[in-house]
Amino acid sequence: MAKFKCVHTGTVLEFKSLFDIQEMRKHPEYTEVKEDKQEAKKEAPVESKVETVSSDIDEPVKRGRGRPRKVE
């Protein structure tokens, strides 16, 4: 498994196939990103906090009269 970073956009791609890895190493627009195994273990999963929005509506939604009728 190897990761490659695009020189122009900075996008990181990960490849598992040996053939793909060898071909990407030849590609001039991508550089291989080398990670230490210790650093990979240190990275903990990111916890995200999501605020819950109450479903209680204080005032009813006022709607317009809608679309006018077709005139023939």
C-alpha positions as CSV (number, residue, x, y, z in Angstrom):
1,M,0.0,0.0,0.0
2,A,1.4,3.4,-1.1
3,K,0.2,6.9,-1.1
4,F,1.0,9.5,-3.8
5,K,0.4,13.2,-3.8
6,C,-0.3,15.3,-6.9
7,V,2.2,18.1,-7.5
8,H,-0.4,20.5,-8.8
9,T,-3.5,20.0,-6.7
10,G,-2.1,18.3,-3.6
11,T,-4.6,15.4,-3.8
12,V,-3.5,12.3,-2.1
13,L,-4.2,8.9,-3.7
14,E,-3.7,5.5,-2.2
15,F,-2.9,2.4,-4.3
16,K,-2.8,-1.2,-3.2
17,S,-1.9,-3.0,-6.4
18,L,1.8,-3.5,-7.0
19,F,1.5,-2.7,-10.7
20,D,-0.3,0.6,-9.9
21,I,2.4,1.5,-7.4
22,Q,5.2,0.9,-9.8
23,E,3.5,2.9,-12.5
24,M,2.8,5.8,-10.2
25,R,6.5,5.9,-9.1
26,K,7.3,6.6,-12.8
27,H,4.7,9.4,-13.2
28,P,6.4,12.8,-13.1
29,E,3.4,14.7,-11.7
30,Y,3.0,12.5,-8.5
31,T,5.4,12.1,-5.6
32,E,5.3,9.2,-3.2
33,V,4.3,10.1,0.4
34,K,6.2,8.0,2.9
35,E,4.7,7.5,6.3
36,D,6.3,6.0,9.4
37,K,4.4,3.2,10.8
38,Q,4.5,4.8,14.2
39,E,2.9,8.0,12.9
40,A,0.1,6.0,11.3
41,K,-0.6,4.4,14.7
42,K,-0.6,7.8,16.5
43,E,-3.3,9.2,14.3
44,A,-6.6,8.7,16.2
45,P,-9.9,8.6,14.5
46,V,-11.4,12.1,14.3
47,E,-14.4,12.7,16.5
48,S,-16.9,15.1,15.2
49,K,-19.4,17.0,17.3
50,V,-22.8,17.5,15.8
51,E,-25.3,19.9,17.2
52,T,-28.8,18.6,17.3
53,V,-31.5,20.9,16.1
54,S,-34.8,20.7,17.8
55,S,-37.7,19.8,15.7
56,D,-40.0,22.1,17.6
57,I,-41.2,25.0,15.4
58,D,-42.2,28.1,17.3
59,E,-44.3,29.7,14.7
60,P,-46.1,27.9,11.8
61,V,-44.6,28.6,8.4
62,K,-46.7,31.1,6.4
63,R,-47.0,30.3,2.8
64,G,-48.1,32.4,-0.1
65,R,-51.2,31.8,-2.1
66,G,-49.3,29.5,-4.5
67,R,-49.2,29.4,-8.3
68,P,-51.9,31.1,-10.2
69,R,-54.3,29.0,-12.3
70,K,-53.7,28.4,-16.0
71,V,-55.5,30.8,-18.3
72,E,-56.8,29.1,-21.4
